[in-house]
Amino acid sequence: MSVVSSPQLRAQLLREQLNHHAYLYYILDQPALPDAEYDRLFRELEALEAQHPELRTADSPTQRVLGKVLDGFAPVRHTVPMLSIRTETDTEASGAEHFDARVRRELELSSAAAPVEYACELKFDGLAINLRYEHGVLVQAATRGDGETGEDVTQNIRTIRQIPLRLQNVSAPVLEVRGEVYMRRDEFEQLNARQRELIAAGHKNEKTFVNPRNAAAGAVRQLDSSIAARRPLSFFAYGLGDVQGWDVPPTHSGVLDALAEMGLPVCVERAVVKGATGLIEFHQRIGNQRDALPFDIDGVVYKVNSLALQQRLGFVTREPRWAVAHKYPAQEQITRVLDIDIQVGRTGKLTPVAKLEPVFVGGTTVSNATLHNEDETRRKDVRVGDRVIVRRAGDVIPEVVSVVADQVNQVDQVTAVGKRSAPFDLFKQLNGHCPVCGSDIAREMGEADWRCTGGLYCSAQRKQAILHFAGRRAMDIEGLGDKLVDQLVDSDRVKTLADLYTLDVATLMQLERMGEKSAQNLVDGLNASKKTTLARFLYALGIRQVGEATAKDLAKHFGSLDRILHASVEELLLVNDVGPIVAQSIHVFFAQPHNREVLDALRAAGIHWDEHAGSNADASPKPLAGKTFVLTGTLPALSRDEAKELIEAAGGKVSGSVSKKTHYVVAGAEAGSKLQKAQELGVMIIDESQLQALLSHTT
Ligand code: IVH
C-alpha cells in the first residue's frame, strides 16, 4: 500500500473515496464498504480538515451538515425561470388523447404524420428545487418561489445524502439540475410514529406531519439545518435550468440518462413512448403500480421528447405547451365524521376510529379512518360532526389528517344547536371500560395508547389473536376467516388458541351457514397446519414486540421451544436485534401460567416442528448466503411461500421489490412490473429450474 504523505493529497483521496461510496450506497443501493470502514475514513477526513482548515472544500462530505442557524433565507433570482406544468384533471385515457391532439395541432402535423415521441415520467409530490453546479461542484440550491425568484436553501439541501456535492465527470462552468425533493412513504410513517412517541413522552413542541409533501416542504424550509438533516428526504432529478459549457443531448430522455450518469438520482420508472396510445399505456401501467410505489405521486408527466420540437412549441404564460401532468384520483378528500368508535386490537390497544360519510379517495371508497390514539385525536381536535381531510395512500390504513380549517363557521349550518360536540375523551367515552369485555382500561406513563386490561379474556383480543395465529405467515390455517372466528368466539366454542384443534366436523356444522364441505375443509386445514416450524409457531403466538424477523432470530438462536421458555432476559438479549423491551416482553409472556397452559395444550394437540432445524447448531450448507431474491409471477411447481422457505433455508433473503441490490429475480408465468424493473436495472433473471440449481449447489 502506498502511503500518501501530503495532507492535501490524502484529503482529496478521502473525499473521492467517500463521495464514491456515498454514490454506491445512496443512489445505486449497492454498498461496497462496511459502514464502520466508511465511518473510519470519514473521521480521518474530519481530523485532517480540523488540522488544516484550508483543506475543507465545498464538496467535502464533512460539509453536509454545517449546523448554522439562519435568520432567514436569501432570495435567489433564477437565471432561467422555473415553470409549472399544465394539469390535465381528466384522469381517464381521454386526458392523454387531448394532450397528444393539442401537440399535433400546434406542430401542424397531418393525421398521416408519424406519432410524436414522448418522454413519460412520474409526477412526484414534493417540492421543486434548482441545484446549481459550477465546474461540477454544488454551489447553490434554491426553491421555486414564484418561478422568477426563490429562496436559498443550500444548507438544508446539502444534508440530503442522495444529492451529490460533486457531479461525476462534469467540468461545465454551469449546470443547473431541476428536480423534486420528496419523502418516501415508509420514512414518513416512521417519522410520524417517532413524533407521536415524542408527544406521548411530553414533548409539547413536537407535532405530526399531515402528509409526506408537507413534511418534506417543512424540512427544506427549516432555518436550523441540523433539524433538516434529521428529516429523511430524497430527491429525483427531472430536468435542466441554466447550462453553460455542456452539450445538451437532443432529447429529454437523453438528458435524464446523462443526469443519471453524473451520479444524480433519476427515477427508473420512466419510458419513451409513441403517440397517445403510448401515453395511455404508461398512465395505466403506473396507475396499477401506484400503491406499490414507495412514494406518493399524484399523476404522471408527459414531455415531448425532442428538445427541438419543445422549442418550436414554446410556452403560454408560465406553462410549456410541450408538457402536461396527467392526474390520478386524489389521495386526500374532504368528508364528515359521523361518529368516533373505539376498536380493540390484538394486544388490547384501544384505537379511536372515525366513522365517515363514505368518500372516494385514492381509488377506493373509505368509510373508516384511523385517528391513531387519544393524543392525536385531541391535537387535531377531531370531533363528531366535523368536516375533515381523509388521506389514503399506498397500502397504508386511511387516516384523518386534519379538521377543515373553518370548522367553527361550518358547524352552524350542520348542527341545529350551533356548536361543536365536546372534545374527544377516550376514558370518558368508554366510562373507563373496554367496549368489548368491560375490563378496566389503562394507560401507562409515557405510553401513547390506552389498553384493555382483559387480555385473552377479552373476546376482541381473542379474535384478533386467533386471526393472527391462523395467518398465512403464521400457522397458515386454510379456511379460518374473520366471520368464522367471530362465530367461534361469540359462541364460546374457542376460548384459547388450543381450542381450535378440538373442533370437529360435527361441532362446526352446528354453526350458522356452515356446510359439511366447509367444515371438513377447516378440519383439514387445522390438521395440515400442525406440521410447522418453530419460527412460524413463535410468530403465531402473537407475543408483543415479536414480529416475523424476531421469531426467526429466536428460533435460529435457541433451536428449541424449551430453551426459549427457560431463557432469562439476559440470555434473550444475546439474540440478534433483541433489545431490553423485546426481551422483557418475551420473558413476561412465557412466565404467565395461562400462556404456558396454552402452549402445552397446543403441543398436546399435535403441533410439531423439527427441533434444531435452522438453528445455529445446524450445519446445513448455505449456498445462497448474502443473496437477495425477488419472486414474481407464478412458478410452475413451487408456491411463493415454498420458494421463499427454500431460499431462506439456503441462507438467502427474499425481498418484495426489485432494486439494484437484488441479486436474482425469479420469474414465473405472468410476471409483471417486477420483471420489467429487473430488466431495466440489469438484475439477473432466472426461472424455477435455475433456482433449483442454485439451491442444490453446496459450496
Ligand atoms: S417538469 C416545464 N417533471 O410539478 C416543466 N415537474 O407544475 C417543469 N413535478 O412544482 C417541471 N414531478 O416540482 C416536472 N417529473 C416532473 C415532475 C414535476 C413533479 C412538479 C414540479 C413543479 C410542478 C410543476
Residues whose N, C-alpha, C, O or C-beta is under 5 A from the ligand:
A	BS01	IVH	L83 S84 I85 E121 L122 K123 F124 L127 A128 G179 E180 Y238 V301 P320 A323
